Amino acid sequence: METILFAPETINLAETTRMIETAKAVRARGARCLFIAYSKKFAGLIEEADFELTMLAPETTEEMAAAMLRFDQFKTLKNPYSKKLMEERVHNEITFIQANNVVKVVTGTSMSIFLSARICQMPLFYIKPFAYSRPQIEQGDLFAGFPFSKSLRRLALNFRYVPAIFTHVEKKYGVKIFEKSLDLFDGDYNLITSFPELTGIDSLPNDYQYIGFMYANLSGELPKKVHELRKQAKTLVYFSMGSSSNRKLIEKFLTIFSQLPYTFVCPVAHYLPEFRNEHYAENVYISDWLPTEQMNALVDFSIIHGGEGTVQTACASGKPFIGLGLQLEQRYNLQLCENYGNAIQLKKQEVSLNTLSRHIDSLLNDPQFLEKAIDLKKLIETKEAGAEKAARIICETKTVLARP
C-alpha cells in the first residue's frame, strides 16, 4: 500500500477541499492518505472526512494567514514568510515524509512543500487553476489587453529572481531546485482544474494535464426557510461573495437588491452578524454559509465572486450567473465564462441599481445565456470527474524522480 502525503495550505477553503476530494478518490484506490497542516482554520474538514491529520509547527496564526492570503491574491508585495519560518517548515516536513515512508506528495500551493518534496526526491503533484500557470503565460493569455503584453510575457517566462527564503533552504540542503521565478509555481506533475473548451488552449507542456473541474460538495442541509422562499418566490437568486469581500461592498449589494423585484438568499452573515437568519429587507434573506451545490439547484441564477470553486459549482448547475471578480485570478475565471456565454462579468465600479437591473434582465430574457449554461453543464457531465482523474494520474504514476 502506497503512502501519499497531502499538503494543503488550510487557510484556503478551496485548496483544502480540492485536496480532500482528491484524497477520497485516492483512498478508494487503496492508498493510505496522510495530511499535514499548519493552520486550524479549515483543518477540521480533513478530520471530518476521516483522514489522518498531523498539525506541524509553527502554527499559522490568524494574522499570518491574512498576510498570506493578501500575498497570494497579489494585494501586497510583502512576503509573509521568513527564512526561519521556511527553514522550520521544511525541516518538519522532511522529518514527517521520512518517518511515514511517503512515496508521493500532493499539494495545492503550500510553498514549503515545493522544497521539502524535492529534497526528499518525492514526485510532487500540484493541483492548481489555469490562472497564472506557465502555459497560460506561454500562450500570451495572462497579459491579453495589457500594454507591452509581449514584453511582459517574455519577462515572466525568463525572470530569474528567486526569493532568499528559498535560496537559503537550497543552500542548507545543497540542492538547486528553482532556476527561474516560474519554477516556484510548478510541480513535477501539474494537474489543471479546468477544460480546454473553457481556456481555449488545447496544447499543454508535457508536465501539465487538464483534469477538469474540482470542487467540494460540502455536507449539510438547506434551512427550511430557503425552501419556503423557493415556493414563494417567482425568481430566486443566490448571492455569495465568499470570504474575500468586505462589509461595505456587501451592504451596497444588499441595498440594491432591496429595490429589485426578486428574492435573494445571501449567505453573508459573517459580514453582517446582526442580520443572521433574518431579513435585511423584505426580499433579502441573510444566512450563514450554505451548501452551494444544493443552493444552485434551487435558484434561477446567482450573483457570485470569481473564486474557482464557486464559479465551477455555478457552471455545473446549468444556471447562468453574474460574477464580480475581487482579484486578478477571479476576474480571469469569470472572463472565461463570459467568453463561453453562460455568465456576465461585473466590474466593481458597475455595482449600481441600473447596471444590475440591466444584467439581470439580460440573464432572464436572453435565451442564449441559459442555452450556453445548459451546454456547459452537459459538457461537464461527459468528462471524468476532476478528483477521479487526478487520483488515477497520481496512483498510476510510477516514476521516481532523481534529483540533485
VOPAGU-2260 file (C-alpha; in pm, 1 decimal, decimal comma):
REM VOPAGU-2260
SITE   aa  ch    i         X         Y         Z
SITE  MET   A    0       0,0       0,0       0,0
SITE  GLU   A    1     145,4     335,2    -105,3
SITE  THR   A    2     150,0     620,3     144,7
SITE  ILE   A    3      66,3     951,0     -21,0
SITE  LEU   A    4     100,6    1283,8     156,0
SITE  PHE   A    5    -144,9    1569,6     100,4
SITE  ALA   A    6     -19,8    1913,1     197,7
SITE  PRO   A    7    -281,8    2186,0     155,1
SITE  GLU   A    8    -248,2    2536,7     293,7
SITE  THR   A    9    -551,6    2507,9     520,2
SITE  ILE   A   10    -610,8    2883,2     540,5
SITE  ASN   A   11    -767,1    2842,0     194,8
SITE  LEU   A   12   -1105,7    2668,1     177,0
SITE  ALA   A   13   -1095,0    2590,3    -196,4
SITE  GLU   A   14    -745,5    2444,6    -174,7
SITE  THR   A   15    -831,7    2235,5     130,3
SITE  THR   A   16   -1147,2    2091,5     -26,4
SITE  ARG   A   17    -966,0    2012,2    -353,5
SITE  MET   A   18    -713,0    1809,1    -155,1
SITE  ILE   A   19    -989,5    1631,6      36,9
SITE  GLU   A   20   -1183,9    1539,3    -277,5
SITE  THR   A   21    -867,4    1405,9    -441,8
SITE  ALA   A   22    -767,7    1212,6    -131,4
SITE  LYS   A   23   -1111,3    1047,1    -117,9
SITE  ALA   A   24   -1061,9     918,4    -470,8
SITE  VAL   A   25    -702,0     812,5    -395,7
SITE  ARG   A   26    -813,2     629,6     -80,5
SITE  ALA   A   27   -1078,1     445,9    -282,8
SITE  ARG   A   28    -792,8     312,3    -496,6
SITE  GLY   A   29    -631,0     154,4    -192,1
SITE  ALA   A   30    -362,1     405,0     -95,4
SITE  ARG   A   31    -300,0     538,4     253,6
SITE  CYS   A   32    -358,1     914,6     260,4
SITE  LEU   A   33    -192,2    1136,2     520,1
SITE  PHE   A   34    -244,0    1509,3     566,5
SITE  ILE   A   35     -25,0    1777,3     720,4
SITE  ALA   A   36    -133,7    2131,6     802,5
SITE  TYR   A   37     -18,8    2445,0     982,0
SITE  SER   A   38    -348,0    2630,7    1025,7
SITE  LYS   A   39    -656,0    2509,1    1211,1
SITE  LYS   A   40    -884,7    2733,1    1004,0
SITE  PHE   A   41   -1017,8    2464,0     767,2
SITE  ALA   A   42    -819,9    2167,4     900,4
SITE  GLY   A   43   -1132,0    2032,0    1070,7
SITE  LEU   A   44   -1276,5    1944,8     729,0
SITE  ILE   A   45    -990,9    1697,2     681,9
SITE  GLU   A   46   -1074,3    1515,9    1005,6
SITE  GLU   A   47   -1446,5    1525,3     922,6
SITE  ALA   A   48   -1358,1    1334,9     604,8
SITE  ASP   A   49   -1187,1    1072,5     828,9
SITE  PHE   A   50    -828,3    1130,5     718,0
SITE  GLU   A   51    -516,8    1115,7     935,5
SITE  LEU   A   52    -411,5    1474,1    1002,5
SITE  THR   A   53     -89,8    1592,1    1166,7
SITE  MET   A   54     -58,0    1956,7    1265,7
SITE  LEU   A   55     301,1    2068,0    1216,0
SITE  ALA   A   56     484,9    2358,6    1375,7
SITE  PRO   A   57     499,7    2650,5    1354,4
SITE  GLU   A   58     125,1    2708,9    1365,3
SITE  THR   A   59      -7,8    2967,3    1119,6
SITE  THR   A   60    -171,3    3243,7    1321,0
SITE  GLU   A   61    -476,9    3435,6    1200,4
SITE  GLU   A   62    -259,0    3742,2    1143,9
SITE  MET   A   63     -13,6    3546,2     933,0
SITE  ALA   A   64    -296,4    3373,2     744,3
SITE  ALA   A   65    -440,0    3712,4     648,4
SITE  ALA   A   66     -97,4    3824,9     526,7
SITE  MET   A   67     -52,9    3503,0     325,0
SITE  LEU   A   68    -390,9    3546,9     157,3
SITE  ARG   A   69    -314,4    3908,5      67,7
SITE  PHE   A   70      18,1    3798,2     -81,8
SITE  ASP   A   71    -143,9    3508,9    -270,2
SITE  GLN   A   72    -407,6    3744,1    -415,3
SITE  PHE   A   73    -142,5    3998,8    -524,3
SITE  LYS   A   74    -287,0    4257,4    -286,6
SITE  THR   A   75      57,1    4312,1    -135,6
SITE  LEU   A   76     418,9    4250,5    -237,4
SITE  LYS   A   77     526,1    4192,9     123,8
SITE  ASN   A   78     635,8    3831,5     161,1
SITE  PRO   A   79     464,6    3678,0     467,4
SITE  TYR   A   80     732,9    3408,5     506,9
SITE  SER   A   81    1068,1    3447,8     680,6
SITE  LYS   A   82    1386,0    3243,2     632,4
SITE  LYS   A   83    1344,9    3097,8     981,3
SITE  LEU   A   84     980,4    3003,8     920,5
SITE  MET   A   85    1051,0    2841,1     584,5
SITE  GLU   A   86    1351,7    2652,4     721,2
SITE  GLU   A   87    1148,7    2519,8    1016,1
SITE  ARG   A   88     857,8    2412,5     797,6
SITE  VAL   A   89    1085,1    2234,1     550,1
SITE  HIS   A   90    1272,0    2054,5     830,0
SITE  ASN   A   91     948,0    1931,3     987,5
SITE  GLU   A   92     805,4    1821,9     651,9
SITE  ILE   A   93    1120,5    1625,8     565,1
SITE  THR   A   94    1108,4    1456,0     905,5
SITE  PHE   A   95     742,8    1365,0     851,4
SITE  ILE   A   96     798,4    1232,6     497,6
SITE  GLN   A   97    1087,3    1011,8     607,0
SITE  ALA   A   98     916,5     885,9     923,8
SITE  ASN   A   99     599,0     782,5     738,3
SITE  ASN   A  100     750,2     621,0     427,6
SITE  VAL   A  101     574,9     867,1     197,1
SITE  VAL   A  102     626,8     791,8    -174,5
SITE  LYS   A  103     431,8    1075,8    -338,3
SITE  VAL   A  104     327,8    1426,7    -237,6
SITE  VAL   A  105      20,3    1623,1    -346,0
SITE  THR   A  106     -23,9    1994,2    -283,6
SITE  GLY   A  107    -233,5    2292,5    -377,7
SITE  THR   A  108      18,6    2573,2    -310,8
SITE  SER   A  109     181,7    2510,2      25,0
SITE  MET   A  110     510,8    2680,0     -62,7
SITE  SER   A  111     738,9    2492,3     176,2
SITE  ILE   A  112     640,8    2152,7      33,5
SITE  PHE   A  113     787,2    2259,5    -303,5
SITE  LEU   A  114    1124,2    2245,8    -128,6
SITE  SER   A  115    1082,5    1950,8     106,9
SITE  ALA   A  116     932,8    1714,5    -154,0
SITE  ARG   A  117    1222,1    1786,0    -390,3
SITE  ILE   A  118    1483,9    1748,7    -117,1
SITE  CYS   A  119    1331,3    1407,6     -31,9
SITE  GLN   A  120    1318,3    1316,6    -403,8
SITE  MET   A  121     943,4    1269,0    -390,1
SITE  PRO   A  122     728,8    1319,1    -704,9
SITE  LEU   A  123     524,1    1634,6    -644,4
SITE  PHE   A  124     170,4    1657,0    -785,1
SITE  TYR   A  125      38,2    2012,0    -794,4
SITE  ILE   A  126    -338,1    2053,5    -835,0
SITE  LYS   A  127    -396,4    2409,7    -946,1
SITE  PRO   A  128    -605,9    2651,3   -1151,8
SITE  PHE   A  129    -506,2    2750,9   -1503,3
SITE  ALA   A  130    -476,1    3116,0   -1397,2
SITE  TYR   A  131    -112,3    3230,6   -1355,0
SITE  SER   A  132      18,8    2897,0   -1486,7
SITE  ARG   A  133     318,0    2864,0   -1717,7
SITE  PRO   A  134     110,2    2753,4   -2021,4
SITE  GLN   A  135    -124,8    3047,3   -1971,1
SITE  ILE   A  136     173,2    3283,4   -1983,5
SITE  GLU   A  137     336,0    3096,8   -2275,5
SITE  GLN   A  138      17,9    3129,2   -2481,0
SITE  GLY   A  139       1,5    3501,8   -2404,3
SITE  ASP   A  140    -335,0    3477,2   -2234,5
SITE  LEU   A  141    -241,8    3623,5   -1894,9
SITE  PHE   A  142    -135,3    3961,6   -2030,6
SITE  ALA   A  143    -400,1    3997,5   -2301,5
SITE  GLY   A  144    -509,6    4360,0   -2317,4
SITE  PHE   A  145    -208,6    4490,0   -2123,8
SITE  PRO   A  146      27,8    4745,8   -2281,7
SITE  PHE   A  147     355,2    4581,8   -2390,9
SITE  SER   A  148     195,3    4238,8   -2343,6
SITE  LYS   A  149     465,4    4056,1   -2546,9
SITE  SER   A  150     742,0    4212,2   -2338,9
SITE  LEU   A  151     559,2    4124,9   -2016,7
SITE  ARG   A  152     523,4    3765,3   -2132,3
SITE  ARG   A  153     895,5    3734,1   -2215,4
SITE  LEU   A  154     985,5    3887,9   -1881,4
SITE  ALA   A  155     758,6    3649,8   -1688,7
SITE  LEU   A  156     891,2    3343,8   -1872,4
SITE  ASN   A  157    1257,8    3430,1   -1826,3
SITE  PHE   A  158    1265,6    3614,4   -1493,2
SITE  ARG   A  159    1524,7    3450,2   -1267,4
SITE  TYR   A  160    1453,2    3610,0    -931,6
SITE  VAL   A  161    1410,4    3350,9    -655,6
SITE  PRO   A  162    1334,4    3492,0    -307,8
SITE  ALA   A  163    1601,3    3447,0     -41,9
SITE  ILE   A  164    1368,7    3235,4     173,0
SITE  PHE   A  165    1401,1    2962,4     -92,7
SITE  THR   A  166    1768,6    3000,5    -182,7
SITE  HIS   A  167    1851,5    2993,0     190,0
SITE  VAL   A  168    1695,5    2645,4     221,8
SITE  GLU   A  169    1851,1    2527,1    -106,5
SITE  LYS   A  170    2197,9    2618,3      22,5
SITE  LYS   A  171    2137,9    2447,5     355,6
SITE  TYR   A  172    2050,0    2116,5     185,9
SITE  GLY   A  173    2298,1    2153,3    -101,0
SITE  VAL   A  174    2040,0    2142,1    -380,4
SITE  LYS   A  175    1933,5    2369,7    -665,4
SITE  ILE   A  176    1559,3    2345,8    -726,2
SITE  PHE   A  177    1447,2    2677,8    -871,8
SITE  GLU   A  178    1622,0    2823,7   -1178,3
SITE  LYS   A  179    1353,0    3072,9   -1278,9
SITE  SER   A  180    1076,7    3254,3   -1093,6
SITE  LEU   A  181     808,3    3042,0   -1264,0
SITE  ASP   A  182     969,0    2727,0   -1120,9
SITE  LEU   A  183     825,3    2836,6    -786,0
SITE  PHE   A  184     477,6    2766,0    -922,0
SITE  ASP   A  185     536,2    2430,2   -1090,0
SITE  GLY   A  186     522,0    2077,5    -955,8
SITE  ASP   A  187     659,3    1771,5   -1132,0
SITE  TYR   A  188     304,6    1687,1   -1242,9
SITE  ASN   A  189      75,4    1988,4   -1280,4
SITE  LEU   A  190    -293,4    1898,2   -1280,0
SITE  ILE   A  191    -510,7    2181,6   -1411,6
SITE  THR   A  192    -864,8    2210,7   -1278,2
SITE  SER   A  193   -1027,1    2327,6   -1598,9
SITE  PHE   A  194   -1111,7    2221,2   -1956,6
SITE  PRO   A  195    -960,1    2329,5   -2287,5
SITE  GLU   A  196   -1314,0    2413,9   -2400,9
SITE  LEU   A  197   -1308,9    2694,9   -2141,6
SITE  THR   A  198    -947,4    2808,9   -2152,0
SITE  GLY   A  199    -931,1    2799,4   -2531,0
SITE  ILE   A  200    -587,4    2632,8   -2510,0
SITE  ASP   A  201    -562,5    2270,2   -2620,9
SITE  SER   A  202    -188,2    2209,8   -2612,4
SITE  LEU   A  203     -11,6    2193,0   -2276,6
SITE  PRO   A  204     352,9    2120,5   -2182,1
SITE  ASN   A  205     439,6    1757,0   -2109,3
SITE  ASP   A  206     431,7    1812,2   -1732,0
SITE  TYR   A  207      79,9    1959,0   -1745,7
SITE  GLN   A  208    -257,5    1786,3   -1781,5
SITE  TYR   A  209    -616,3    1901,4   -1765,9
SITE  ILE   A  210    -815,4    1711,2   -1505,0
SITE  GLY   A  211   -1137,3    1915,0   -1519,8
SITE  PHE   A  212   -1347,6    2080,7   -1253,6
SITE  MET   A  213   -1284,5    2002,0    -890,7
SITE  TYR   A  214   -1490,5    2146,4    -608,8
SITE  ALA   A  215   -1639,2    2021,7    -284,2
SITE  ASN   A  216   -1999,5    1924,4    -232,2
SITE  LEU   A  217   -1997,9    2017,6     135,6
SITE  SER   A  218   -2231,3    1830,1     366,8
SITE  GLY   A  219   -2530,1    1987,0     533,9
SITE  GLU   A  220   -2891,6    2060,3     453,4
SITE  LEU   A  221   -3050,7    2380,6     335,1
SITE  PRO   A  222   -3257,9    2554,6     604,0
SITE  LYS   A  223   -3636,6    2518,4     581,0
SITE  LYS   A  224   -3653,6    2893,4     530,8
SITE  VAL   A  225   -3472,3    2863,4     197,2
SITE  HIS   A  226   -3720,7    2603,1      72,6
SITE  GLU   A  227   -4006,9    2829,6     184,3
SITE  LEU   A  228   -3860,2    3119,7      -9,6
SITE  ARG   A  229   -3829,7    2898,3    -317,8
SITE  LYS   A  230   -4201,8    2817,8    -301,2
SITE  GLN   A  231   -4296,4    3182,2    -252,6
SITE  ALA   A  232   -4061,0    3349,1    -499,4
SITE  LYS   A  233   -4117,7    3383,9    -870,9
SITE  THR   A  234   -3743,4    3442,1    -918,2
SITE  LEU   A  235   -3496,5    3323,4    -653,8
SITE  VAL   A  236   -3138,0    3449,3    -662,3
SITE  TYR   A  237   -2830,2    3324,2    -475,8
SITE  PHE   A  238   -2575,2    3588,4    -373,2
SITE  SER   A  239   -2230,8    3497,7    -237,9
SITE  MET   A  240   -1906,9    3695,1    -215,4
SITE  GLY   A  241   -1703,2    3434,5     -27,8
SITE  SER   A  242   -1451,1    3535,7     235,8
SITE  SER   A  243   -1252,4    3795,2      40,5
SITE  SER   A  244   -1507,2    4077,4      29,8
SITE  ASN   A  245   -1592,0    4343,2     290,1
SITE  ARG   A  246   -1897,2    4475,8     472,3
SITE  LYS   A  247   -1915,5    4798,9     272,3
SITE  LEU   A  248   -1940,1    4617,9     -61,5
SITE  ILE   A  249   -2187,1    4362,7      75,4
SITE  GLU   A  250   -2416,5    4635,6     207,1
SITE  LYS   A  251   -2400,4    4814,2    -126,8
SITE  PHE   A  252   -2527,1    4499,6    -298,6
SITE  LEU   A  253   -2797,5    4436,6     -39,0
SITE  THR   A  254   -2929,2    4792,0     -67,0
SITE  ILE   A  255   -2958,7    4747,9    -443,1
SITE  PHE   A  256   -3127,1    4407,5    -402,4
SITE  SER   A  257   -3390,9    4560,3    -177,4
SITE  GLN   A  258   -3501,2    4774,1    -474,1
SITE  LEU   A  259   -3532,4    4485,4    -720,2
SITE  PRO   A  260   -3839,5    4263,8    -781,6
SITE  TYR   A  261   -3661,4    3936,6    -696,1
SITE  THR   A  262   -3597,5    3729,9    -382,9
SITE  PHE   A  263   -3234,6    3697,9    -270,6
SITE  VAL   A  264   -3076,7    3438,7     -41,8
SITE  CYS   A  265   -2744,4    3575,8      85,0
SITE  PRO   A  266   -2502,5    3367,8     298,8
SITE  VAL   A  267   -2320,3    3680,3     422,0
SITE  ALA   A  268   -2393,8    3665,2     794,8
SITE  HIS   A  269   -2019,4    3668,0     869,7
SITE  TYR   A  270   -2016,8    4024,9     734,4
SITE  LEU   A  271   -2346,1    4131,1     895,6
SITE  PRO   A  272   -2389,3    3909,5    1204,0
SITE  GLU   A  273   -2674,4    4122,6    1337,4
SITE  PHE   A  274   -2889,7    4002,1    1042,5
SITE  ARG   A  275   -2805,5    3631,5    1080,4
SITE  ASN   A  276   -3113,5    3425,4     983,5
SITE  GLU   A  277   -3310,5    3747,5     940,3
SITE  HIS   A  278   -3437,7    3964,4     655,6
SITE  TYR   A  279   -3218,1    4259,3     559,6
SITE  ALA   A  280   -3515,0    4373,2     351,6
SITE  GLU   A  281   -3845,0    4207,0     274,0
SITE  ASN   A  282   -3694,1    4032,5     -30,0
SITE  VAL   A  283   -3339,8    3985,1     105,7
SITE  TYR   A  284   -3268,4    3698,5     346,3
SITE  ILE   A  285   -2933,6    3670,6     528,9
SITE  SER   A  286   -2792,2    3332,9     636,1
SITE  ASP   A  287   -2468,9    3160,9     732,0
SITE  TRP   A  288   -2274,8    2950,3     480,1
SITE  LEU   A  289   -2498,9    2727,6     267,1
SITE  PRO   A  290   -2415,9    2409,8      69,7
SITE  THR   A  291   -2358,7    2579,6    -264,3
SITE  GLU   A  292   -2435,9    2286,1    -491,7
SITE  GLN   A  293   -2775,8    2235,8    -330,2
SITE  MET   A  294   -2843,0    2607,8    -340,9
SITE  ASN   A  295   -2763,0    2632,6    -709,8
SITE  ALA   A  296   -3015,8    2358,6    -783,4
SITE  LEU   A  297   -3295,1    2574,7    -638,1
SITE  VAL   A  298   -3222,1    2919,7    -776,3
SITE  ASP   A  299   -3291,0    3077,3   -1113,6
SITE  PHE   A  300   -2946,9    3237,7   -1131,5
SITE  SER   A  301   -2672,0    3355,8    -898,7
SITE  ILE   A  302   -2455,7    3659,1    -831,4
SITE  ILE   A  303   -2116,5    3539,6    -710,1
SITE  HIS   A  304   -1748,1    3622,7    -671,6
SITE  GLY   A  305   -1497,3    3470,4    -911,4
SITE  GLY   A  306   -1335,9    3207,5    -687,6
SITE  GLU   A  307   -1269,0    2897,1    -893,4
SITE  GLY   A  308   -1472,0    2654,8    -681,2
SITE  THR   A  309   -1772,3    2887,7    -668,3
SITE  VAL   A  310   -1757,9    2952,1   -1042,6
SITE  GLN   A  311   -1723,9    2581,4   -1121,5
SITE  THR   A  312   -2018,7    2492,6    -898,3
SITE  ALA   A  313   -2228,8    2753,5   -1077,9
SITE  CYS   A  314   -2122,1    2616,1   -1417,3
SITE  ALA   A  315   -2207,3    2259,7   -1313,6
SITE  SER   A  316   -2558,7    2370,2   -1213,8
SITE  GLY   A  317   -2656,4    2466,4   -1568,1
SITE  LYS   A  318   -2772,2    2808,5   -1448,9
SITE  PRO   A  319   -2634,1    3139,8   -1580,8
SITE  PHE   A  320   -2474,9    3383,1   -1337,6
SITE  ILE   A  321   -2333,3    3730,2   -1282,0
SITE  GLY   A  322   -1982,5    3745,6   -1136,0
SITE  LEU   A  323   -1774,4    4010,6    -964,0
SITE  GLY   A  324   -1401,7    3933,7    -953,1
SITE  LEU   A  325   -1236,0    4063,3    -636,5
SITE  GLN   A  326    -880,4    3999,6    -760,4
SITE  LEU   A  327    -698,8    3915,6   -1084,8
SITE  GLU   A  328    -745,1    3537,8   -1079,4
SITE  GLN   A  329   -1116,9    3571,4   -1008,1
SITE  ARG   A  330   -1160,9    3816,9   -1294,2
SITE  TYR   A  331    -986,5    3570,8   -1524,8
SITE  ASN   A  332   -1212,7    3284,1   -1413,9
SITE  LEU   A  333   -1517,5    3498,2   -1488,0
SITE  GLN   A  334   -1378,0    3614,2   -1821,3
SITE  LEU   A  335   -1356,3    3252,0   -1938,0
SITE  CYS   A  336   -1725,0    3201,9   -1858,5
SITE  GLU   A  337   -1825,7    3531,5   -2016,4
SITE  ASN   A  338   -1638,3    3425,6   -2330,2
SITE  TYR   A  339   -1818,5    3090,1   -2325,0
SITE  GLY   A  340   -2151,8    3269,4   -2291,6
SITE  ASN   A  341   -2301,1    3144,1   -1963,5
SITE  ALA   A  342   -2211,9    3446,1   -1747,9
SITE  ILE   A  343   -2180,6    3823,0   -1730,8
SITE  GLN   A  344   -1879,5    3977,5   -1558,5
SITE  LEU   A  345   -1946,8    4281,0   -1341,4
SITE  LYS   A  346   -1680,7    4537,7   -1253,6
SITE  LYS   A  347   -1664,2    4697,1    -909,0
SITE  GLN   A  348   -1745,7    5039,7   -1046,4
SITE  GLU   A  349   -2053,9    4890,1   -1213,6
SITE  VAL   A  350   -2221,7    4782,5    -889,7
SITE  SER   A  351   -2530,2    5001,2    -924,9
SITE  LEU   A  352   -2906,0    4959,8    -947,6
SITE  ASN   A  353   -2918,5    5042,4   -1319,5
SITE  THR   A  354   -2633,5    4812,6   -1420,3
SITE  LEU   A  355   -2750,3    4516,9   -1212,2
SITE  SER   A  356   -3107,1    4560,9   -1337,1
SITE  ARG   A  357   -2981,9    4555,6   -1695,8
SITE  HIS   A  358   -2763,9    4249,2   -1646,1
SITE  ILE   A  359   -3036,8    4056,0   -1464,1
SITE  ASP   A  360   -3282,2    4142,8   -1739,1
SITE  SER   A  361   -3034,8    4000,1   -1992,7
SITE  LEU   A  362   -2992,0    3674,0   -1799,0
SITE  LEU   A  363   -3365,7    3624,9   -1761,4
SITE  ASN   A  364   -3477,8    3729,3   -2109,7
SITE  ASP   A  365   -3196,0    3636,1   -2345,7
SITE  PRO   A  366   -3231,2    3259,0   -2400,1
SITE  GLN   A  367   -2869,8    3228,2   -2516,2
SITE  PHE   A  368   -2739,8    3262,9   -2158,9
SITE  LEU   A  369   -2947,6    2968,2   -2037,9
SITE  GLU   A  370   -2868,8    2767,1   -2351,2
SITE  LYS   A  371   -2493,8    2813,7   -2303,7
SITE  ALA   A  372   -2523,7    2733,9   -1932,1
SITE  ILE   A  373   -2701,3    2408,2   -2014,3
SITE  ASP   A  374   -2444,8    2329,3   -2286,4
SITE  LEU   A  375   -2160,4    2371,7   -2037,9
SITE  LYS   A  376   -2335,9    2154,1   -1780,4
SITE  LYS   A  377   -2373,7    1877,4   -2041,4
SITE  LEU   A  378   -2007,3    1912,6   -2136,2
SITE  ILE   A  379   -1902,2    1877,2   -1771,5
SITE  GLU   A  380   -2119,1    1566,0   -1734,4
SITE  THR   A  381   -1937,1    1399,6   -2025,6
SITE  LYS   A  382   -1598,3    1445,4   -1855,5
SITE  GLU   A  383   -1429,4    1225,0   -1599,5
SITE  ALA   A  384   -1469,1    1385,6   -1256,5
SITE  GLY   A  385   -1169,9    1603,2   -1170,4
SITE  ALA   A  386   -1093,8    1424,5    -842,7
SITE  GLU   A  387   -1118,3    1082,9   -1009,4
SITE  LYS   A  388    -886,5    1181,2   -1292,6
SITE  ALA   A  389    -636,8    1335,7   -1050,7
SITE  ALA   A  390    -642,9    1020,0    -837,3
SITE  ARG   A  391    -589,1     799,1   -1140,8
SITE  ILE   A  392    -287,4    1003,3   -1251,4
SITE  ILE   A  393    -139,2    1011,4    -900,6
SITE  CYS   A  394    -187,2     641,1    -832,0
SITE  GLU   A  395     -79,7     516,6   -1175,3
SITE  THR   A  396     234,3     730,4   -1199,5
SITE  LYS   A  397     530,8     503,2   -1128,3
SITE  THR   A  398     813,2     745,2   -1199,6
SITE  VAL   A  399    1050,5     811,3    -911,8
SITE  LEU   A  400    1234,7    1131,8    -992,0
SITE  ALA   A  401    1609,3    1156,6    -946,8
SITE  ARG   A  402    1714,8    1495,6    -814,7
SITE  PRO   A  403    2047,2    1664,1    -738,3
